[in-house]
Amino acid sequence: MIQLLKYIMGLVKSRFAGQIMTYTLFSALQKSIPFLLLPIWTRIFTQAEMGDYIIFQSINVIVFPIVSMSMDSSLIINYFRIKKILFSYYLTNVVCLALFSSVCYVLLLLLLTLFFTEISSIPLIWIVFSICMVVPQFIYLVRLNLYRNQNQPVKYGVYALMNTFLTSLFGALFVFLGGMTWEGLILGNFIGTLFVAIGGGYSMLLEHYFKWRKCWVCIHDALKIGIPISIQAIGTWFISSIDKIILGTFIGSTAAGIYGIGGTFATIAAFLPESLYTAFIPFMFEKLRKNRKEDKEKIVIASYCLYGCIIFFIIILLFVGYYGVTFIYGEKYTTSKPLILPLVIAAAFAGFSKIHNGYLVFFKKTQYLALISICGGIFNLCLLMLFIYWGGIEGVAYATLVTQLLIYIVVLIVANKVFPMPWKFFIERLIKN
């Protein structure tokens, strides 16, 4: 017991803990900006307009992995596997392929606008605009992940915070000075990300990360890693985002707006697991590469500590959300209160899953993630269609909770099959002592 406590205290005092605190601080600052602005939007926009904005965001979530084919994930993995000069060729080929893919999808969707006018209540031309956002967002994520892989949490945090600040600033300008509604927020997001992407691209150029040489092996490897993750993202989208579209389609934009406000607390719930995961991945990958017993035990102890942090945070958030939703967003969103419990807990299980996703990513077993997500997405869609008639908006929330719980259990089992870890040793050591 004393030995375990000594190690945990050592972990707390380590660089890993410092990085976690840095990532968490910047993530909190980053999330606080849109969170503080949202009560303003809920009072300016109607519930239907908020619903349209939330529906667009839900659609936008799936556009990026489809168009980019999640090739940014291949860069995270190969940064630790290949030399910098080869990585530069790899990165350049991947960025060029993402650009080519975006152009193809824009042309395809422009052709579709001749036959269709809207998706749900969203004009199709805005989906075209969403595709145009892919390349700037891709470059932004590449630059961000390079900072993370280089163990530069301060630069990572400042860069991410800059993106959030600029997108929010431009969005506010379009709303208050341009007289726009939710469309202004979308335009602001694009322009802000574009500025940040230009800055990030220029810094990567100075660091010699852009070197052109046609490399089909690089493209093949990027697609081999990225496409399964892209399929996983589609499945995840069916779990985390399609609920808003279904509500908007079958009940109306107002219902989607109410549900989306309840879901903001789930978004907040996700920020801590994301911050922890961001800091945990370099630590985890470094230990997995060594593949020693003591390193496995260190990963397990660190994982349990992350579990504890997430659970503590969720408990506090549930209390704040339940009693603060009316004060924060106004009386018209009081009906969002019953949605907070299932959606926040669902976000917690999604965070738990992330801890174990890392094993499948490191060992390039992303096809398992794809299969789990697609099956989970189909299951969630069926559950949503069933629960929406039984329980309305609340039924949709509980369908999401059940799905996330099931996915967590399956990911836990599969990850341990791919790479067994001594998960029992920590508990056994605690009981023994």
C-alpha positions as CSV (number, residue, x, y, z in Angstrom):
1,M,0.0,0.0,0.0
2,I,2.8,2.4,1.0
3,Q,4.6,1.5,-2.2
4,L,1.5,2.3,-4.3
5,L,1.0,5.6,-2.5
6,K,4.6,6.5,-3.1
7,Y,4.2,5.8,-6.8
8,I,1.0,7.8,-7.1
9,M,2.6,10.7,-5.3
10,G,5.6,10.4,-7.7
11,L,3.1,10.5,-10.6
12,V,1.5,13.6,-9.1
13,K,4.9,15.3,-8.9
14,S,6.1,14.1,-12.3
15,R,6.2,15.9,-15.7
16,F,3.1,13.9,-16.7
17,A,1.1,15.4,-13.9
18,G,2.4,18.9,-14.8
19,Q,1.3,18.3,-18.4
20,I,-2.1,17.2,-17.3
21,M,-2.6,20.4,-15.3
22,T,-1.4,22.5,-18.2
23,Y,-3.6,20.8,-20.7
24,T,-6.6,21.0,-18.3
25,L,-6.0,24.7,-17.6
26,F,-5.9,25.7,-21.2
27,S,-8.8,23.4,-22.1
28,A,-10.9,25.0,-19.4
29,L,-10.0,28.4,-20.7
30,Q,-10.8,27.3,-24.3
31,K,-14.1,25.7,-23.3
32,S,-15.1,28.6,-21.1
33,I,-15.3,31.1,-24.0
34,P,-18.1,29.4,-26.0
35,F,-19.7,28.4,-22.7
36,L,-19.9,32.0,-21.6
37,L,-21.1,33.2,-24.9
38,L,-23.9,30.6,-25.2
39,P,-26.2,32.2,-22.7
40,I,-26.0,35.3,-24.8
41,W,-27.0,33.4,-28.0
42,T,-29.9,31.6,-26.2
43,R,-31.3,35.0,-25.3
44,I,-30.8,36.6,-28.7
45,F,-31.8,33.6,-30.9
46,T,-35.1,31.8,-30.8
47,Q,-35.2,28.2,-29.8
48,A,-35.7,27.2,-33.4
49,E,-32.6,29.2,-34.5
50,M,-30.6,27.6,-31.7
51,G,-31.9,24.3,-32.9
52,D,-30.7,25.0,-36.5
53,Y,-27.3,26.0,-35.2
54,I,-27.0,22.8,-33.1
55,I,-28.2,20.7,-36.1
56,F,-25.6,22.3,-38.4
57,Q,-22.9,21.6,-35.8
58,S,-24.0,18.0,-35.7
59,I,-23.7,17.7,-39.4
60,N,-20.4,19.5,-39.4
61,V,-19.0,16.9,-37.0
62,I,-19.3,14.1,-39.5
63,V,-18.2,16.2,-42.5
64,F,-14.6,16.4,-41.3
65,P,-13.8,12.7,-40.8
66,I,-15.5,11.8,-44.1
67,V,-13.7,14.4,-46.2
68,S,-10.3,14.2,-44.4
69,M,-10.5,10.4,-44.0
70,S,-9.1,11.0,-40.5
71,M,-5.6,11.0,-41.9
72,D,-4.5,13.4,-39.1
73,S,-4.5,10.3,-36.9
74,S,-1.8,8.6,-39.0
75,L,0.4,11.6,-38.3
76,I,0.0,11.2,-34.5
77,I,1.1,7.6,-34.7
78,N,3.9,7.9,-37.2
79,Y,5.5,10.9,-35.5
80,F,6.9,8.3,-32.9
81,R,7.8,5.7,-35.6
82,I,9.7,7.4,-38.4
83,K,12.5,10.0,-38.7
84,K,11.7,13.7,-39.2
85,I,12.8,13.9,-42.8
86,L,10.6,11.0,-43.7
87,F,7.8,12.3,-41.5
88,S,8.0,15.7,-43.4
89,Y,7.4,13.9,-46.7
90,Y,4.6,11.9,-45.1
91,L,2.9,15.0,-43.7
92,T,3.1,16.9,-47.0
93,N,1.5,14.1,-48.9
94,V,-1.3,13.7,-46.4
95,V,-2.1,17.5,-46.4
96,C,-2.2,17.5,-50.3
97,L,-4.5,14.5,-50.3
98,A,-6.9,16.2,-47.8
99,L,-7.0,19.2,-50.1
100,F,-7.7,17.1,-53.1
101,S,-10.5,15.2,-51.3
102,S,-12.1,18.5,-50.2
103,V,-12.2,19.8,-53.8
104,C,-13.8,16.6,-55.0
105,Y,-16.5,16.7,-52.2
106,V,-17.3,20.4,-52.9
107,L,-17.9,19.6,-56.6
108,L,-20.0,16.6,-55.7
109,L,-22.2,18.5,-53.3
110,L,-22.6,21.5,-55.6
111,L,-24.0,19.0,-58.1
112,L,-26.4,17.6,-55.5
113,T,-27.7,21.2,-54.8
114,L,-29.3,20.9,-58.3
115,F,-31.6,18.2,-56.9
116,F,-31.9,18.9,-53.2
117,T,-32.2,22.1,-51.3
118,E,-31.7,21.2,-47.7
119,I,-30.8,18.6,-45.1
120,S,-33.3,18.7,-42.2
121,S,-33.8,22.4,-41.9
122,I,-30.3,23.4,-43.0
123,P,-29.8,24.7,-46.6
124,L,-27.5,22.4,-48.5
125,I,-25.2,25.3,-49.5
126,W,-24.1,25.5,-45.9
127,I,-23.0,21.9,-46.0
128,V,-20.8,22.9,-49.0
129,F,-19.4,25.7,-46.8
130,S,-18.7,23.1,-44.1
131,I,-16.6,21.1,-46.5
132,C,-14.6,24.2,-47.4
133,M,-13.7,24.4,-43.7
134,V,-12.1,21.0,-43.7
135,V,-8.6,21.9,-44.9
136,P,-8.1,24.9,-42.5
137,Q,-9.3,22.6,-39.7
138,F,-7.0,19.8,-40.8
139,I,-3.9,22.0,-40.8
140,Y,-4.9,23.4,-37.4
141,L,-5.2,19.9,-36.0
142,V,-1.9,18.8,-37.5
143,R,-0.1,21.8,-36.0
144,L,-1.9,21.1,-32.6
145,N,-1.0,17.4,-32.5
146,L,2.6,18.2,-33.4
147,Y,2.8,20.4,-30.3
148,R,1.4,17.6,-28.3
149,N,3.8,15.0,-29.6
150,Q,6.7,17.4,-29.0
151,N,5.6,17.6,-25.3
152,Q,4.9,21.3,-25.6
153,P,1.7,21.7,-23.6
154,V,2.0,25.5,-23.3
155,K,2.3,26.0,-27.1
156,Y,-0.5,23.5,-27.6
157,G,-2.8,25.3,-25.2
158,V,-2.0,28.8,-26.5
159,Y,-2.6,27.7,-30.1
160,A,-5.9,26.0,-29.2
161,L,-7.0,29.0,-27.2
162,M,-6.1,31.4,-30.0
163,N,-8.4,29.4,-32.4
164,T,-11.3,29.5,-29.9
165,F,-10.8,33.2,-29.3
166,L,-10.7,34.2,-33.0
167,T,-13.6,32.0,-34.0
168,S,-15.7,33.4,-31.2
169,L,-14.7,37.0,-31.9
170,F,-15.5,36.9,-35.6
171,G,-18.8,35.1,-34.9
172,A,-19.8,37.8,-32.4
173,L,-18.9,40.5,-35.0
174,F,-21.1,38.9,-37.6
175,V,-24.0,38.6,-35.2
176,F,-23.8,42.0,-33.5
177,L,-22.5,44.1,-36.4
178,G,-23.7,42.0,-39.4
179,G,-27.2,41.4,-38.1
180,M,-26.9,37.6,-38.8
181,T,-28.2,34.7,-36.7
182,W,-26.6,31.3,-36.4
183,E,-25.0,31.7,-39.9
184,G,-22.8,34.4,-38.5
185,L,-21.4,32.0,-35.9
186,I,-20.5,29.5,-38.7
187,L,-18.8,32.2,-40.8
188,G,-16.9,33.4,-37.7
189,N,-15.7,29.8,-37.1
190,F,-14.4,29.5,-40.7
191,I,-12.5,32.8,-40.7
192,G,-11.0,32.3,-37.3
193,T,-9.8,28.8,-38.1
194,L,-8.5,30.0,-41.4
195,F,-6.3,32.7,-39.7
196,V,-5.0,30.1,-37.2
197,A,-4.4,27.5,-39.9
198,I,-2.3,30.0,-41.9
199,G,-0.2,30.8,-38.8
200,G,0.2,27.1,-38.0
201,G,1.1,26.2,-41.5
202,Y,3.7,29.0,-41.6
203,S,5.3,27.7,-38.3
204,M,5.4,24.2,-39.7
205,L,7.1,25.5,-42.8
206,L,9.8,27.2,-40.7
207,E,10.3,23.9,-38.8
208,H,10.8,22.2,-42.2
209,Y,7.8,19.9,-41.9
210,F,6.7,20.6,-45.5
211,K,8.9,18.7,-47.9
212,W,7.4,17.5,-51.2
213,R,8.2,14.1,-52.7
214,K,5.4,12.0,-54.1
215,C,5.1,9.0,-51.8
216,W,2.4,6.4,-52.6
217,V,3.6,4.3,-49.6
218,C,2.9,7.3,-47.3
219,I,-0.6,7.8,-48.8
220,H,-1.4,4.1,-48.5
221,D,-0.3,4.0,-44.9
222,A,-2.2,7.2,-44.0
223,L,-5.4,5.7,-45.6
224,K,-4.8,2.4,-43.9
225,I,-4.8,4.0,-40.5
226,G,-7.2,6.9,-41.2
227,I,-10.1,5.2,-43.0
228,P,-10.9,2.8,-40.1
229,I,-10.8,5.8,-37.8
230,S,-13.0,7.7,-40.2
231,I,-15.5,4.8,-40.1
232,Q,-15.3,4.9,-36.3
233,A,-16.1,8.6,-36.4
234,I,-19.1,7.9,-38.5
235,G,-20.3,5.4,-36.0
236,T,-19.5,7.8,-33.1
237,W,-21.5,10.4,-35.0
238,F,-24.5,8.1,-35.0
239,I,-24.1,7.9,-31.3
240,S,-23.3,11.5,-30.3
241,S,-24.8,13.8,-33.0
242,I,-27.6,12.1,-35.0
243,D,-29.9,12.5,-32.0
244,K,-30.2,16.2,-32.6
245,I,-31.0,15.7,-36.3
246,I,-33.6,13.1,-35.5
247,L,-35.2,15.4,-33.0
248,G,-35.1,18.3,-35.5
249,T,-36.7,16.1,-38.2
250,F,-39.4,14.3,-36.2
251,I,-40.2,16.9,-33.5
252,G,-38.8,20.2,-34.7
253,S,-35.9,22.6,-34.4
254,T,-37.2,23.9,-31.0
255,A,-36.9,20.3,-29.5
256,A,-33.3,20.1,-31.0
257,G,-32.5,23.5,-29.3
258,I,-33.8,22.3,-25.9
259,Y,-31.9,19.0,-26.2
260,G,-28.8,20.8,-27.4
261,I,-28.7,23.1,-24.3
262,G,-28.9,20.0,-22.1
263,G,-26.1,18.6,-24.1
264,T,-23.8,21.6,-23.4
265,F,-23.2,20.1,-20.0
266,A,-22.2,16.8,-21.7
267,T,-19.8,18.9,-23.8
268,I,-18.3,20.3,-20.6
269,A,-18.2,16.8,-19.2
270,A,-16.1,15.8,-22.2
271,F,-13.5,18.5,-21.8
272,L,-11.7,16.9,-18.8
273,P,-11.4,13.4,-20.4
274,E,-10.1,15.1,-23.6
275,S,-7.5,17.1,-21.6
276,L,-6.4,14.0,-19.7
277,Y,-6.3,11.9,-22.9
278,T,-4.2,14.6,-24.6
279,A,-1.6,14.4,-21.9
280,F,-1.9,10.6,-21.4
281,I,-1.3,9.6,-25.0
282,P,2.5,10.5,-25.3
283,F,3.1,9.0,-21.8
284,M,1.1,5.9,-22.7
285,F,2.8,5.4,-26.1
286,E,6.2,5.8,-24.7
287,K,5.6,3.1,-22.1
288,L,3.9,0.8,-24.5
289,R,6.9,1.0,-26.8
290,K,9.1,-0.3,-24.0
291,N,6.7,-3.1,-23.2
292,R,8.1,-3.8,-19.7
293,K,6.1,-5.1,-16.8
294,E,6.8,-2.1,-14.6
295,D,5.8,0.2,-17.4
296,K,2.5,-1.6,-17.8
297,E,1.8,-1.2,-14.1
298,K,2.6,2.5,-14.4
299,I,0.0,2.8,-17.2
300,V,-2.6,1.0,-15.1
301,I,-2.1,3.2,-12.1
302,A,-2.2,6.3,-14.2
303,S,-5.4,5.1,-15.8
304,Y,-7.1,4.5,-12.5
305,C,-6.1,8.0,-11.4
306,L,-7.7,9.4,-14.6
307,Y,-10.8,7.4,-13.8
308,G,-11.0,9.0,-10.4
309,C,-10.5,12.5,-11.7
310,I,-13.3,12.0,-14.3
311,I,-15.8,10.7,-11.8
312,F,-15.1,13.5,-9.3
313,F,-15.6,16.1,-12.1
314,I,-18.8,14.5,-13.3
315,I,-20.4,14.6,-9.8
316,I,-19.6,18.3,-9.4
317,L,-20.9,19.0,-12.9
318,L,-24.2,17.1,-12.4
319,F,-24.9,19.3,-9.3
320,V,-24.0,22.5,-11.1
321,G,-25.9,21.6,-14.2
322,Y,-29.1,20.6,-12.5
323,Y,-29.4,23.6,-10.3
324,G,-27.8,26.2,-12.7
325,V,-29.3,25.5,-16.1
326,T,-32.2,27.9,-15.7
327,F,-30.0,30.7,-14.3
328,I,-27.4,30.2,-17.1
329,Y,-29.6,29.9,-20.2
330,G,-32.9,31.4,-19.1
331,E,-36.4,30.2,-18.1
332,K,-37.3,28.9,-21.5
333,Y,-34.6,26.2,-21.1
334,T,-35.9,24.8,-17.8
335,T,-37.2,21.8,-19.7
336,S,-33.6,20.8,-20.4
337,K,-33.0,19.9,-16.8
338,P,-34.1,16.2,-16.9
339,L,-31.7,15.7,-19.9
340,I,-28.5,16.6,-18.0
341,L,-28.2,13.4,-15.9
342,P,-28.2,10.9,-18.8
343,L,-26.2,13.0,-21.2
344,V,-23.5,13.9,-18.7
345,I,-23.1,10.3,-17.6
346,A,-23.0,9.2,-21.2
347,A,-20.2,11.6,-21.8
348,A,-18.3,10.1,-18.8
349,F,-18.5,6.6,-20.3
350,A,-17.3,8.0,-23.6
351,G,-14.3,9.5,-21.7
352,F,-13.6,6.1,-20.1
353,S,-13.6,4.5,-23.6
354,K,-10.9,7.0,-24.7
355,I,-8.5,5.7,-22.2
356,H,-8.7,2.2,-23.7
357,N,-8.9,3.4,-27.4
358,G,-5.3,4.4,-27.2
359,Y,-4.2,0.7,-27.1
360,L,-6.0,0.0,-30.4
361,V,-4.6,3.1,-32.0
362,F,-1.0,2.4,-31.0
363,F,-1.0,-1.2,-32.3
364,K,-2.8,0.0,-35.5
365,K,-5.9,-2.1,-34.7
366,T,-8.1,0.8,-35.7
367,Q,-10.4,-1.6,-37.6
368,Y,-11.7,-2.8,-34.3
369,L,-12.6,0.8,-33.3
370,A,-14.4,1.2,-36.7
371,L,-16.4,-2.0,-36.2
372,I,-17.4,-1.1,-32.6
373,S,-18.4,2.4,-33.6
374,I,-20.5,1.3,-36.6
375,C,-22.2,-1.4,-34.7
376,G,-22.8,1.0,-31.8
377,G,-24.1,3.6,-34.2
378,I,-26.6,1.3,-35.8
379,F,-27.7,0.1,-32.3
380,N,-28.0,3.7,-31.2
381,L,-30.1,4.7,-34.2
382,C,-32.5,1.8,-33.6
383,L,-32.7,2.7,-29.9
384,L,-33.3,6.4,-30.7
385,M,-36.2,5.6,-33.1
386,L,-37.7,3.4,-30.4
387,F,-37.1,5.6,-27.4
388,I,-38.3,8.8,-29.2
389,Y,-41.8,7.5,-29.3
390,W,-41.7,6.1,-25.8
391,G,-40.0,9.0,-24.0
392,G,-39.7,11.9,-26.4
393,I,-36.7,14.1,-25.8
394,E,-35.8,12.3,-22.5
395,G,-36.1,9.0,-24.3
396,V,-33.4,10.1,-26.8
397,A,-31.1,11.1,-24.0
398,Y,-31.4,7.7,-22.3
399,A,-30.8,5.9,-25.6
400,T,-27.5,7.7,-25.8
401,L,-26.6,6.7,-22.3
402,V,-27.3,3.0,-22.9
403,T,-25.3,3.1,-26.1
404,Q,-22.2,4.7,-24.6
405,L,-22.3,2.3,-21.6
406,L,-22.4,-0.7,-24.0
407,I,-19.6,0.7,-26.2
408,Y,-17.4,1.3,-23.1
409,I,-17.8,-2.4,-22.1
410,V,-17.0,-3.7,-25.5
411,V,-13.9,-1.4,-26.0
412,L,-12.6,-2.4,-22.6
413,I,-12.9,-6.1,-23.5
414,V,-11.4,-5.8,-27.0
415,A,-8.5,-3.5,-26.0
416,N,-7.5,-6.0,-23.3
417,K,-7.7,-8.8,-25.8
418,V,-5.4,-6.9,-28.2
419,F,-2.9,-6.0,-25.5
420,P,-3.5,-7.5,-22.0
421,M,-2.8,-5.2,-19.2
422,P,-2.5,-6.0,-15.4
423,W,-5.7,-4.2,-14.5
424,K,-6.3,-6.5,-11.5
425,F,-2.8,-5.9,-9.9
426,F,-3.7,-2.5,-8.6
427,I,-6.9,-3.7,-6.9
428,E,-5.2,-6.8,-5.6
429,R,-2.4,-4.8,-4.2
430,L,-4.9,-2.5,-2.5
431,I,-6.8,-5.4,-1.0
432,K,-3.6,-7.2,0.1
433,N,-2.3,-4.1,1.9
